[in-house]
Amino acid sequence: MPHNEPGTRAVLLSLVLGAASCYVGAPATDGDTSGGAVTATGDPGGSSGPGELPPEPKQVPAPTIRRLTAAEFVHSVTDLLGPVTMPAVEADSLQDGFFTVGAARVALSPAGVAKYEAAIAAATEQAFADPQHVAQIVACVPALPSDTACLRDALATFGRRAWRRPLTAPELDRYLAVAAEIGGETGDAVAGLRHAIWGILQSPHFLYRVELGEPSPEDGGRVRFTAYEMASRLAFTLWNTLPDEALLDAAEKGELVTTAGVEAQAQRMLADPRARQGVENFVRELYGLWALDNKFKDETVFPDWTPTLRLMMREDLLARVDEVVFTAPGDFFSLYDGLRVFVDNELARLYGLPEQDPDVFRAADLPEDSPRRGLIGSAAILAMNSLPARTSATERGQFIAEALLCRTVPPPPPEVDVNLDDDAMVDPGPKTLREKLERHREDPACAGCHNITDPLGLALEHFDSIGRYRETDQGLVIDASGELDGVFFADGAELAQRLREHPEAATCLVRKLHTYAAGRQPFGPEAPALAAIEQALTDSGNHFDKLLLALVTHESFRFAHPDGSVLAPDEGEMP
């Protein structure tokens, strides 16, 4: 391994740790630095109601330095080095429903630093194992440690992509010194180059998104993100990875400080296959799909719960998004009540669809009168928001309220008994989940949460813990009816249609995308910006690519406020 070679560790650590203290990330508000347990829907903070933005901060959020998420890190490394296998880095922390927010708030632990070191060491060792592959990574492969011109060219070109900006002369000299020292000790110029690149990839300038902007007096004293910072913001938002050479070239020419320049590059990027990667990552975070892989089900109750079924559930939902965004662009909200699904034979059986020979992953359409419609009828959403042995109207309702309508569901009071077992009832015996939940809704301490979640989640009681349709629960007829904002629905299929038509659906989607891209929730003065972006979405017929374009070209994406900017008293009010 590279870090066992003479002199390497001391040289690299002097480069990395010397700057690391400036980029440790903002401390977590809850003291969590582990990146550990997270929930499927998140959004723990705030007390905002339907369609409202969170309470106002005393100061406008300033530009931030945020760590790459695990997905951004992996995509960036593989874009630079090619296909490599790495040990996992420190787990992301879910904040306000997104890992991107956690990356801006939660500090990297000492153990996390070691994990990055190990991951990058493994990646660079693999990438440099094949001499022919090395020539694909760097612009010039040195034959001798003394080939300074070649080393400088290689490190300058590689560093520009890795740091999303050109290295300064002193920065480049530091890594040239690493290459020279290691190359001289080993007699291997490529080994020296490898260690210099290892150092570049351990730098905070790679591991963190440094997007601080520069004062722009001509724009009312706001902070304008630099051209290179805009390249980074565009790439990570639209592609979930670092900029390509074309985007960096546009930054070098100063094209990304204008709306027209940003729009031109964004149009190009949305037509690039990597846009699928960007949209998929947003959807994974928005709907909590990351949780599906490790979702446990009681195998005695659900013997059909298999790793392949979990995989197909996830791929089904992602394929639905891919079709409506890329393959056959259309109304994004058709996902909310659509009948289009993607299945193999295992998932087809669960959906009650015919099997096919050969067994391939394919598109299929549910019948028009199907009780299963849209996102909330997908096996992925149903299974993720259920317990190991039974359904959970609370979890399912919380998903609908938070992920689709942006409503905050308060956590249960610590002293509340959440047990729904029959033996805890005054009148034990078979009961539907609706009957069991009555006890919680009658308790004033529980009603605040359950009155939000239960009417929505109970609409999905026709589907068991892994998403199979059923008519009864413990032999009792299921009542899946309810109301959403005073509008009656008979079952989950009708609720899906109500969600597609709901006036808060578009508002919520825009807010979620803004939060994901900005690494924070929006604040009051940004309401006009969000309204303008939402209008662009509506005018496009709810095409998601147009939403992305409206977001990244809007001045709210291109500008920030100086650190310490204080809101005027009348600026905190929502229009």
N, C-alpha and C positions, 0 to 999 in steps of 0.2 A: 504493500500500500504506500502511496506517496508520502503520507505523514510519518513513515518510519525511516525515510531516507535522511542522510546527514544534513543537519542545519536547516531543514525545511520548516519544521514546526516553529522554530524561533523566528525565522524570517517572516513567515506568513502571519503569525499572531501579532507581530509588531506592526504589521500593516492593518490588520483587521481590528484589533482591539484598540488601537490608537484612535480610531474614529468612531467606534461603536457607542461610546458614551453619549454621542450626540444624537443617536438614532435608536433609542431603546423603546420607542413607542410611547403613546400617552398611557398613563396608568389606568387600569380598569376601575370603573366607578364602584364595582362591587368587590374589589380586592382580588378577583380571580385572575391568576396568571397562568393557570394550568392548561387552558384551552380544553378542558375536560367535558363533562356531561352537558349536553344540549338537548332541547326539545324540538319536536317536529315543526312547530309553528313559531316558537320564540316570541318576540315582541313583548318582553316582560315589562318594559317601563312605560311611564306616562299614564295619563288618565283621560286622554282625548276620546271624544265620542265619535259617532258616525260622521265620516268626512272631514273631521277636524284635524288640524295640525297640533303637535304637542305644545305644552306650555312654553312661553318665550324664555330664552336665556337672557341674562343681563347683558351679555355681549354677543355680537354676531360671531358665529363660528368662523375662525380664521382658517386659512389654508393649512393643511395637515401633512405630516410625514407618516405614511402608513406602510406597514409591512406587506409584502406580497402574501396573498392567501396561499394555501397549500396547492391549489389548482393552478394559480398564476405562476407559482414557483416551478412546478413540474413542467408546465407548458413552455415556460421561458427557457429552462435548462435544455429541454429536448429540441427546441427551435435552434438553440446555439450549438449543441453538441451532437444532435441526432438521437436516435433511439437508445436510451440507456435505462438501466434498472437501478433504482436508488432506494435505500431505506427511508421509511417515513420520517418526515420532519414533525415538529411540534404541532399538535392538533389545533385547528382553528377554533376560535371562540365565537359562539353565536350571540350577537347583540342586535336587538331590534329586528330580529328575524333574518339577519344576513351575516355571513362570515366577513364580508367586506367591511362592515361596521366594526366588528370585533378586531379586525386587523388595524383599524385606526385607533382603537381604545386600549387594547390589552397589550401589556409589555411582554417582550420575549424573555423567558426564564433562562437561567444559566444552563439548564439541561437542554433547552431549545437551541442555544448557541452550539452546543456539542453535536446535536442532531444535524444541524445545517452543515457543520464541518464534515461529519461522516458522509452525508448525502452527496456533497459536492466532491469529496475525495473519491467516492465510488464512481460518480459520474465521469470525472475527468480521467480516471484510470481506464475505464472502459473505452472512452472516446479516443484515447491516445494509444490503445493497444494495437490498432491496425494502422500502419504507416500510410496506406492509401486513404483511409478515412480522415487522417489528420489534414491532408491537403484539401479536404472539403470543408474543414472547420475554420481554417485560417487562410489569410491571403497569401502568405509566404511561409514555407517550411525551411528553417535554417539548417544548413549542412554542418556548420561549426559554431561553437559558443561565441566566437568572435564576430559572427555575421550580424553586426549590430543593425545594419540597415534593414535586413530581412526581419529581424526580431521586432524592430520598431514598427514596421509596416503591419506585421501580424497582430501585435498587441493593440495598435491604434485602431485597426479595423474591427477586431473582436471587441475591444473595450467600448467602442462607439455603440455597437448594438446592445451589449450587456448592460451598460449604464444609461442607455437611451439618450446619450449626448456624447460629444467628443471629450476625450480626456484632456486635461490641461497638460502643459509641458512638464511641470513638476510631478503630476500624477503618473504620466507615462514613464518618466525617468525612474520612479520608484519601482515600477514593475519590470522595467528593463534591468534594474539592479538585481531583482530576484532571479530573473532568467539567467543573467550572467553568473551570479554566485552559484546557483544550483548546477548550471551547465558546466562551470569550471570545476566544481567538486566531483561531478560524475563523469565528465568528458563527453556528455551527451547533450547536444544543443536542444533536441526535442524535449528531453526531460526538463530542462530549464524553462522552455516555453510552457510546458504543461503546468508546472508549478506557478508560473506567473499568472496563467489563466485561472488556476485554482484560487489564487489570491484575489483576482478580479471578481470572481463569483462569490467569494466570501465577504466582499466589501458591502457596507451599508448602502452604497450607491447602486448595487444590484438588488439587494434583498429588500430595500425600501423604495417606495415610490416618493421621490423627493419632488414635490410639486408645490412650491412656495410662492411662485409668481414674482412679479416685479411691479413697482409703482407705475401707474399710468395716469399722470396728471390730466391728460386730455380726455380721460374717461371718468371725470368726477372724483379723482383720488382713489378709485378702486384699484385692486391688484389684478393685473392681467397675467394669466399664465403664459410663460414664455413659449416660443415655438416648439422647443424640444419637450417641454412639459405637456403641451397640447398633443404632441405625438404620442406620448406615454398615455395620457388620459383617453385618447381615441382608441389606442390599441387594446388597453386592458378592458375598456368598456365594450367595444365591439367584437374583439377577438379573444379576450381572456388570456392574452399573452403580450409579449413585447413588440415594439414597432418593427416593421420590415425596413429594408434599405430605402424603398421608395418613399415611405413616410418620413424617414429621417432626412432624406434628400429634400423633401418639401419643407421640412423644418429649417434646414440649413439655408434654403433660399428665402426664408421669411414668409412663406406662403400660409403658415398656420396661425398667423396673427390677424387674419381677416376671415369674415364669415364665408366669403366665396371660396377661399382656400380650404377651410375646414370642410365645407360642403362637398367640394370636389373629391377630397381624399375619403370622406365618409362614404360617398357614393361608390367609389372604387372598392373600399373595404367591405361594404355590404354585399358586393358581388363576388367577393373572394370566398372560397370554401371555408376559411377560418371563421367566417361570420356564424356558421352553424355551431362551432365550438363556443363562441361567445353567448349566443342565445341559449344553448343547452345549459351552460353554467348558470345563467340567470334563472332559468326555470328550475334547475336542481335546487338552488337556494330558495327561490320563491315558494315552491311547493314542498320543500323538505325532503326531496327524493334521496338525499344522501343517507337518510335514516333507514331506508328500505333494506339495504344489504344486511344489516344486523338485526332486523326485526325478528323477535322470537314469537313462535306460536306453539301451543301445547300440541305435541305430535299425537297424543292419544285422542285428542278431539279433532285435529286437522292433519291426518296422515298425508294429505295431498300437498302440504306446505313443503316445497322443495326449493333448493337453490336456483334451479332453472326456472321455476315458476316466478320467483322473486325477480329474477333477471328479466323475464318476459314482461312482467307487470311494468317495470321501469321503462323498458324499451317501447312498450305500447304507448305510454304517455308521451315520451320524448318524440316518437314518430308522429303522433298527432300534431304536436307543436311544429315539427319540421315541415309537415305537409302544408299547414295553414300559413306558415311564415315564408317558406322557400319553394317547395315543390309546386304547390298550387296556391299562391298567395291570395288570401281572402280575409274576411272578417275574423279577427282574433277571437272575438267573443263567441264565435260558433263553437269553440272548444267547450264552452260552458254548458251547452245543451245538445251537442252534436251526437250523431249515431255512428260516426266513423271510428273504428277501432283497428288495432294492429295485433295480430295473434300468430302463435304457432299452435299446434294441436293441443298442447297442454292448457294454454290459456283459452283456446276456443272452447274446450270442454267446460271450463269454469263459466264462460260467458253464454253457454248454451248454444253455441254455433257448431255447424258441421265440421268434422275433421277433414283433412285433405291429404292426398297421397300424390307427390311426396310431401313430407312435413316440412314446410318452409315458413319463415316469418313473412306475413302477408297482410294486406289491407282487407278489411271486411266491413260490412254494414249491418248494424243491428236493425231488427224490424221497426217500422214506424211506431208501433204500439208498445215498444219495449219499455219495461219499467226502469231500465238502466240508460241514463243519458249523461253525456258530458263528463267533465272532470270529476264531479262528486260521485259519479257512477263507475269510475275507473277502479279496477282492482287495486292499483297502486295506492290511491288516496284512501280507499276503504280499509285496506289491510294495514297501512301505516298508522292510521288513526283508530286503532282497535287494540284491545288487550289480548294477552296470550290465549285466553280461553273463551272470551266473549267480546261482543261489540262494546263500544263506548260512545254513547250519544254526546257526551261532554267533549271528548277529543274531536269527534267529527264536526260537531257544531263550532268548536273553537277554530278549527281549520277554516271553515266557511267564513266565520265572522272576521278572523284576522287576515287570512291570506287573500280573500276575494273581496271583502268589504272594508278592510282596514279599521275594524272596530276592536277596541281593546277589551280583552276579557280579564278581569282581575283574578289573581290567584286565590285559592280557598283560604279562609282564615286558618291559622295553625291549629286551633283547638277543635276544628270541625272533624267529625267522623265521616270519612268518605266511603265506608264499607257499605256495599249494597247486597251482601249475602242474605239469603232467605232467613237464616237463623237469627239475624239481627232485627227482623221484622216482628211487630206485635202479632201479626197474623201470618206466620210462616207458611210456605207452600209455593207452588209454581206461580210465578208472576212475570208479566212482560217487563222489559226494561222501563217502559213508560210508567208502569205502576210503581216500580221500585224508586224511580226518580221523583215521584210525587213527594216523598218524604223530604228530599232536599229542597224542592221548590217551596214547600210549606215552611221551611226554616228560614227566618229573616237573614241569618248569617250566611246562608247558602244561596238565597234567591237572587242576589245581585249577579252572580255568575251564571247560575243555571237558567235563569229567565232569558239570558242571551243565547246560550249554547244549546239547550235541550230542544226547543222547538225546531231548530235547524238540524241537529244531529238525529233526532227521532225520525225525521223524514227518510233516513237511510236504513231504518231497522229491517227492511226487507232483504238486507245484505248482511251475511254473517261476518265473522272476524277476518276471513280471507277474501271476502267480496263475492261469495256465491249467493245467488238469489234463493229466498225461502219465503214461504207463505205464513209460517207460524214460528213462534218462539216458545219452547217448552210445551208444545201442543196448543198454545193459545194464539188466537188470531191477532195479527199485528195491525195496529193503527198507526199509519205513517203520515197522517194529516197534520197540518199546522198552519201557522201564519208567518209571513215575513213583512214587517212594517204594515200590518193590518190587511195584507192581501193573502187570502186563503190558498193553500195548495193541498192536494189530496195525497201526494206521495213524493218521493225523491225526483221522479221524472218531471213533475210539475214545478218543484222547487228549482230544478236546473233551468227551466225556462224562465222562471222569475228572476233568477240570478243574471241570466243573459240580458234581460230587459232592465235590470236595476240601474237607476241613475248613478249610483255610487261605484259601479263596476269599473268604468273608465277612469274615474277620479282615483280610485285605489290603485289601479295598474300603473298609472303615471307616478303616483307617490312612491310605490314600491320600486319602480325602475330608477327614479331619482335617488332614493335612499341607497340602492345598490351601487349606482355609479359614483355618488358623492362620498360614500362611506360614512354617512350620517343622515339623520332624518331632516326633512326640510323645516324651515322656521317661517314665522308669519310673513315677513316681507317678501318671501319667495312665492307667496300665493299667486300673484299675477303671472309669474313665470310658469308655474305649474298649470294654470288655467290656459295659457297660450299654447303650451305643449299639448294639453288635452284637446284643445280645439283643433290643432293640426291632426291629431289622431282621428277625431270625429270626421273632419273634412276628407280624410283619406279613405273613409269607409272602414276604419279601425284596422288598417294594415300595420302590422307590428314594425316592419322595416321603416315605415314613415314615422312611427313614434320614435324609433332610435335616431333617425335623422333629425327630427325636430328637437330632441333632447340635446344632442352633441353640437348642434349649430346655434342653439339659443345662448344669449349672452350670459345666462346664469351658469352655464357649463364652462364658459371661457373666462369669466371674471370671478373674483372673490372680494371680500372686504379686508382691509388691513387688520392685522392683529390688534385686538383691543378696541375695535370699533363698538361703540355703545349705541343701542337702539334709542331713538327718540321716543318719547312717551306715546305718540300716536302711531308709531310704526309697528307696535306689537299687536294691533287689532287686525283681525281677519276681515277682509272686505265682504 
